[in-house]
Amino acid sequence: MGKILVIAEQRDGKLKKSTFELLGLATQSGNETSAVLLGDGVSGLTKELEQYGATSIYLIQDASLKFYSAESYTLGVLEAIKQASPDIVLASHSPTGRDFMPKIAACLGVGLASDCTQAQISGVNLKVRRPVYAGKATVEVEFLGQGPRLATIRPNAIGAPKPISAQTAKVIPISIQFTGLKTKVIEIVKGNSARPDVAEAPAVVSGGRSLKSAENFKIIEELADVLGAAVGASRAAVDAGYRAHRDQVGQTGKVVSPVLYIACGISGAIQHLAGMRTSKCIVAINTDPEAPIFQVADYGVIGDLFAVVPLLKEELKKIKEH
Ligand SMILES: Cc1cc2nc3c(=O)[nH]c(=O)nc-3n(C[C@H](O)[C@H](O)[C@H](O)COP(=O)(O)OP(=O)(O)OC[C@H]3O[C@@H](n4cnc5c(N)ncnc54)[C@H](O)[C@@H]3O)c2cc1C
């Protein structure tokens, strides 16, 4: 039996759903599954990691971990890897995972497969599939040589398991001297959006340049509210100042894999598709029947979004009410 270490991700004292997805992947492989949890005052989260199948939890708590930084996380994760000696290390392909995992790989001198949309674990072997050329193709990757196999998995790409109740994990506190750090995060100024993040939400409603103004995005927001979805945007909409860059989906924005992606007035340029084509169900609303977005859409509506989106919202509202 091999050993898998999952790097748990928490923000504001709440574990991310992607952590449960990784724990599900690890436990289903039949390998021994441990997790490393980093933060300041986060010991209360170990119970949840236990419920999702971690049998050992490496707990690293320190004031230096109050806010994420690649430097402090790397120190912590490297120590957990030293103690757990895993065959496979899994992290989410979140903004933090994609930031610190290459550093871990470089420090250990091992390979990293990033942004994986499928993973197959057989014993200590890990085979993954990841998109290349802006999502035009995918490649299958397996690891060669010694040392742990590292991978970051795209959030929502694999399903989250149900928690298991009868399970007890060993909590192993690790104490590290976080001295000599070259940088320190003093404060995080949050954006004023109360909506879920596009990269993590189970449903995303996105708008493009055709919305014509920031105010018009209100109809996208209203549809998103009915669905409990995040609001996304094309780069053209972001460049025009209709939405903040954090909402941008695509090659130079965020990569999303929700259960439902509704593209409203988005042409479907290759750079946009790179960020959303792995969505489970794609709905496109566009006046142009030749728009490339229809080539990846599961459902297409040829029509004016200013008419279709409010109608869709009303119909979904009715379904919800009944
Ligand atoms: C290096 C690089 C990186 C890039 N990265 C990204 C990225 O991360 N994300 C991204 O999105 N783009 C990115 N782009 C830009 C990309 O190439 C496109 O220009 C952009 O995606 C177009 O946005 P859009 O679909 O909103 O606008 P447009 O291409 O102008 O399309 C608007 C669409 O709306 C339809 N439409 C118009 N009016 C209506 C209406 N009333 N109702 C319904 N449909 C209507 C039109 O038929 C058209 O299909 C990148 C480009 C480069 C060169």
PDBQT file of the ligand as one rigid body, heavy atoms in Angstrom, charges set to zero:
ROOT
HETATM    1  C1  LIG A 401      -2.923  36.265 -25.165  1.00  0.00    +0.000 C 
HETATM    2  C2  LIG A 401      -4.401  36.379 -25.058  1.00  0.00    +0.000 A 
HETATM    3  C3  LIG A 401      -5.030  35.962 -23.898  1.00  0.00    +0.000 A 
HETATM    4  C4  LIG A 401      -6.422  36.059 -23.789  1.00  0.00    +0.000 A 
HETATM    5  N1  LIG A 401      -7.020  35.608 -22.639  1.00  0.00    +0.000 NA
HETATM    6  C5  LIG A 401      -8.366  35.611 -22.569  1.00  0.00    +0.000 A 
HETATM    7  C6  LIG A 401      -9.048  35.096 -21.432  1.00  0.00    +0.000 A 
HETATM    8  O1  LIG A 401      -8.454  34.694 -20.431  1.00  0.00    +0.000 OA
HETATM    9  N2  LIG A 401     -10.399  35.096 -21.443  1.00  0.00    +0.000 N 
HETATM   10  C7  LIG A 401     -11.144  35.562 -22.509  1.00  0.00    +0.000 A 
HETATM   11  O2  LIG A 401     -12.386  35.529 -22.440  1.00  0.00    +0.000 OA
HETATM   12  N3  LIG A 401     -10.509  36.062 -23.578  1.00  0.00    +0.000 NA
HETATM   13  C8  LIG A 401      -9.158  36.131 -23.639  1.00  0.00    +0.000 A 
HETATM   14  N4  LIG A 401      -8.552  36.672 -24.737  1.00  0.00    +0.000 N 
HETATM   15  C9  LIG A 401      -9.382  37.435 -25.702  1.00  0.00    +0.000 C 
HETATM   16  C10 LIG A 401     -10.109  36.549 -26.711  1.00  0.00    +0.000 C 
HETATM   17  O3  LIG A 401      -9.288  36.315 -27.818  1.00  0.00    +0.000 OA
HETATM   18  C11 LIG A 401     -11.400  37.257 -27.177  1.00  0.00    +0.000 C 
HETATM   19  O4  LIG A 401     -11.065  38.492 -27.714  1.00  0.00    +0.000 OA
HETATM   20  C12 LIG A 401     -12.448  37.462 -26.073  1.00  0.00    +0.000 C 
HETATM   21  O5  LIG A 401     -12.680  36.253 -25.403  1.00  0.00    +0.000 OA
HETATM   22  C13 LIG A 401     -13.733  37.964 -26.707  1.00  0.00    +0.000 C 
HETATM   23  O6  LIG A 401     -14.656  38.252 -25.726  1.00  0.00    +0.000 OA
HETATM   24  P1  LIG A 401     -16.222  38.224 -26.047  1.00  0.00    +0.000 P 
HETATM   25  O7  LIG A 401     -16.597  36.887 -26.526  1.00  0.00    +0.000 OA
HETATM   26  O8  LIG A 401     -16.909  38.778 -24.872  1.00  0.00    +0.000 OA
HETATM   27  O9  LIG A 401     -16.360  39.317 -27.186  1.00  0.00    +0.000 OA
HETATM   28  P2  LIG A 401     -16.606  39.187 -28.741  1.00  0.00    +0.000 P 
HETATM   29  O10 LIG A 401     -15.587  38.335 -29.394  1.00  0.00    +0.000 OA
HETATM   30  O11 LIG A 401     -16.770  40.575 -29.245  1.00  0.00    +0.000 OA
HETATM   31  O12 LIG A 401     -17.973  38.400 -28.878  1.00  0.00    +0.000 OA
HETATM   32  C14 LIG A 401     -19.202  38.896 -28.511  1.00  0.00    +0.000 C 
HETATM   33  C15 LIG A 401     -20.230  37.828 -28.837  1.00  0.00    +0.000 C 
HETATM   34  O13 LIG A 401     -21.484  38.253 -28.379  1.00  0.00    +0.000 OA
HETATM   35  C16 LIG A 401     -22.474  37.963 -29.384  1.00  0.00    +0.000 C 
HETATM   36  N5  LIG A 401     -23.554  38.961 -29.177  1.00  0.00    +0.000 N 
HETATM   37  C17 LIG A 401     -23.556  40.282 -29.468  1.00  0.00    +0.000 A 
HETATM   38  N6  LIG A 401     -24.706  40.866 -29.043  1.00  0.00    +0.000 NA
HETATM   39  C18 LIG A 401     -25.420  39.866 -28.459  1.00  0.00    +0.000 A 
HETATM   40  C19 LIG A 401     -26.689  39.833 -27.825  1.00  0.00    +0.000 A 
HETATM   41  N7  LIG A 401     -27.413  40.937 -27.656  1.00  0.00    +0.000 N 
HETATM   42  N8  LIG A 401     -27.135  38.645 -27.353  1.00  0.00    +0.000 NA
HETATM   43  C20 LIG A 401     -26.413  37.506 -27.492  1.00  0.00    +0.000 A 
HETATM   44  N9  LIG A 401     -25.191  37.488 -28.094  1.00  0.00    +0.000 NA
HETATM   45  C21 LIG A 401     -24.709  38.652 -28.558  1.00  0.00    +0.000 A 
HETATM   46  C22 LIG A 401     -21.759  38.096 -30.707  1.00  0.00    +0.000 C 
HETATM   47  O14 LIG A 401     -22.394  37.318 -31.690  1.00  0.00    +0.000 OA
HETATM   48  C23 LIG A 401     -20.370  37.555 -30.342  1.00  0.00    +0.000 C 
HETATM   49  O15 LIG A 401     -20.293  36.150 -30.557  1.00  0.00    +0.000 OA
HETATM   50  C24 LIG A 401      -7.179  36.587 -24.847  1.00  0.00    +0.000 A 
HETATM   51  C25 LIG A 401      -6.523  37.016 -26.015  1.00  0.00    +0.000 A 
HETATM   52  C26 LIG A 401      -5.167  36.909 -26.122  1.00  0.00    +0.000 A 
HETATM   53  C27 LIG A 401      -4.483  37.359 -27.388  1.00  0.00    +0.000 C 
ENDROOT
TORSDOF 0
